[in-house]
Amino acid sequence: MIYLLWSLINVFLPLYFFYLLFSFLAKGKRFFNPKYKTFQILFLVIGITQIIVASSTDKANQNIYLKDDHANFNSSKMVHNMVEDNWTMNIHFLLEYSVQGNKYIPLKSSSFLSGFVSGYDWELLSVDGVGIEGDSGTVWYVNGNLQWKLFGTTIYSQNKIFQVKTELD
């Protein structure tokens, strides 16, 4: 429920900013309510500052390469796991294996958010495979960072660690 509330705040605040901005441009100073004038002007200044200093929207590469020197001509298999399933937002984990006969070699992992993710950013930090169980699967520890953002600025950063068992057959 807290994820939904944060996402709604991240939708409402930019809409309120644009309402203030366009109203100010249309009516000038007389638009501001004397009771809330200081708050409204401060909100406009913060919004304009965020637009001016906004960094590029390039996302970090969410891939972690587990084995670089493996030949790419082999067939591969992709395994998908949903590591966190919330009402509004899901965190997915993908693992790509190279298949050589009945042997699976992990090559690359990636992770992403889906759902109503306004105000959030997910960064995959590390992936560690332990307890290899032959060809039936592996237990993976997925470590990531969920960033709570407001106006593009990180307000809170939450580390999340998941244990995922991949089934290969």
N, C-alpha and C positions, 0 to 999 in steps of 0.2 A: 504494500500500500504506500510505503514511503517513496518507492520508485515512481509510482504514478503521480504522487503529489509534486515531486521534484520536476518531473517532465511537464506537468501542467504549469508550474511556475515559469519554466523555461519557454513555454509557448506564450503565456500571458504577458510577461515583462517586455519582450520585443514588440508585441502588439501595442501595449500601452506607450512604449517609447515612440513608435511611429504615429500614434494618435496625437501625442503631445507635439511632436515635431511638425506634422502637417497642420495641426490647429494653430500652432505658433506662426507658421509661415503664412497661413490664411488670414488670421485675425490680429497678429502682432501681440504686444504686451497685454492688451486688454483681455486676452483669452485666459490668462492665469487667474485662478481663484485666489483672492488675497489670503484666505485661510491656509492654503496648501502651496502657496507661491514658492517658498524656499525649497520644499521637497521636490516640486515639479521642475524647477530650474536645475537643482542638483542632479535629478534623474536624467534630464536632457544632457547635461554636461558629461556625466558618466557614460551615457550611451554614445554620444558623439566621439568621446575619447576612445572608446572601445572600437568604434568603426575606423578611426584614423590609425590606431596602432595595431590593428588586427594583423596577425601573422598569416602566412600563406596557409591554404587549406590542404596542403599535402599531408596525407596520412602516412604514418610510419609503416614500413613493411611488416606485416603480421606473420611472416613466414620464419620458421626456424629450421635450418637445414641440418639434418642429423648425420647425413653421410654424403659428402660432396663428390667423392672419387668413384662413384658407382656409375656404370654404363647406363645410358638412358634408353637403349634400344630394347630393353626387357619390357615385358608387359607389367602393368602396375595395377594396384588396387587402392581405392580410397575408402577409408573407414570414417564414418561420421558419428559423433556422440554429442548429445546435448548435456553439458555439464551443469548448467543451472537453468531451471525452468520456472520463471516467475509469471505472474499474471500479465504483466505488461512487457517484459523484456526477457530474452533468452541469450545465454552464452553458449556458443557452439565450438566444438573442437574437431578438427579434421586431421587425419593422419594418412599420408601416402606411403604405400609399400611398393617395393619392386618385387615381382614374383619370378623366382627361378625354380621351376619345377614345383616342389612342395615346400620351398623355403621362402619366407617373407623377410625382406630386409627393409627396415624403416628408412625412408629418405627425407621426408619433409613433413613438418606439422604447421598448422595455422589455426587461427581462432578468430571469431568475429561475433559481434552483437547483432541481434535482430529484434524486431518488435518496435514498440514506442520508445525510442532511445534518445529523445530530445534532452540535451543537457548531460549526456554521458559519453565517455570515450573509453574504449577497452584497449589495453596494450598487453600483448602476450610477452612475458618476460623469459620464461624458461620452461623446458619440457624434459622430464627425466623418466626413462623407462627402467623399471625394476621388476624383478621376479619373472623373467622371461619363461614362458611355459611352452616352449617348442612352437608348434605351428597353430596352437589353439588361440593364442592371444598373449597380450602383455599388459601389465599394470603400469599406468603412466601417472606421474604427478605433474599437473599443469599449474604453473604459477603465473598469475597475471595481476594487472593493476587496473581497477575500475576508477576512473576519474569523474568526479561530479563537477560539472562546469556551470557557470553562470556568466552570460555575456562573453563566452569564449575563454574565460579565466578559470583555472582549476581552483575550486573552493575546498574540496576535500578529496583525498586520494585513499582508496580502500584496496588493500592487498587481498587477493583471493587465491586459495590453493585448493585444487580439486584432485581427487583420486579417480582415475578413469580406467576401466578394464575394456580393452578392445577385443572384440571377437572377430577372428579372421575367417572362420568357416561358416 
